[in-house]
Every structure is written in C-alpha cells, then in structure tokens.
C-alpha cells in the first residue's frame, strides 16, 4: 500500500475545527473524515416537506426539528462519530452555541441509491444505540414508502409504511406524518433504486461504494 492510500486519522477537535472553515459538510467516523456532496432536487424536496410539517406541528413546543446543517454527535463506547441527518427532532437540546446535538428523539433520513447502505446499515446500527432515540425513519425517494424503526420495551420494532395514504405515527410528539404531505410535489418512478447519485466521498477524493 502506498502512502497515498493510507487513510489520515484526525482527532475530534481537529475535525470540528476544520468544519468551522469547510465550504462543504463532512462526516466523522472514528477518526476518518467523509466528505458529502449535494443531494438531488427530489431528495431536498422530500426533506423540506418533512421539515415544514415538523415545524408546524412543533411550533411553540419544547421539542424542535433541526435540518441537515446540524450535526449529530454519537459516543458509543470508545467510538466517536458525527453525522448530518436530513432531519432530527430534539427535546433536550444542547446550548444554542453548540454546533451539534446529542439527544434526538426522532431521526429522518431520505434514501439515495448510493447511500442507502449507509442509512440502512452503518447509520441505523449507530442511531439505534442513542439512548434518547424513539424513532428512526428512512424515506424512499422514488416511491411513497418509509421504513420506521420504533422503540418498544423489547427493543426497536420495524414497520413499513407504503402508499400516499399511509401515515407515520409519532406518539411521543403527539402527531403523525402523512406520506401524502411528505411526498407533495414528487413525481414517482417505476423502481426505487435506478439513478446514479454519488453522495459520499472519502476525504482523499475516492468514492465510497
């Protein structure tokens, strides 16, 4: 292995300092930095629809939504990670001057063809270890469908919600999200995964697959 292929490990403090100056967003996983590129218009429309309805439902309440500009810090044993969820709802917020949250009750990710393995594997496994988390929801882009992981007394239970008439109950927050509203303005395609949509790159510019 050449020196160019050796990954560069950075500390949490180095990562946070670099993020303050960065032009783009970068995730941090156990010392490795992973750069993020822009999402599609469809992806952003779905995320904005969710954010709009969360803002309306939670107006004036303690629990508040945060968009993908807000980092999420995860500390799992010796592991340290920083992700940028598409949406998170937090009831016990960090101070206003903080650049990340620690205790979300709800996380929503919009799936992309090239990132679904992260959202359904790496991120799901990490998110479900957050003590405060009550619900993790992943939304398809090309079909009105959601996978909902909801906390129960015996662990997280998986639910699939499909069709524009479907709803995602959020009893902790006292309302539900309607798929018809989440996918407002979205043109559906015949299959869920069909587009080349590079999203993540490792810090040296190589694409992660």
Secondary structure, DSSP 8 states (H G I E B T S, - for coil): --GGGS-----HHHHHHHHHH-SS-EEEETTEEEEE----HHHHHHHHHHHHHHHHHHTTSS-EEEETTSEEEEEETTEEEEE--SEEEESS---TT-SEES-EEEEEEE--TTTHHIIIIIHHHHHTT-TT--EEEEE-SSSSEEEEEEEETTEEEEEEEESTT-EEEETTTTEEEEHHHHTTT----SSSS-S----EEETTS-B--
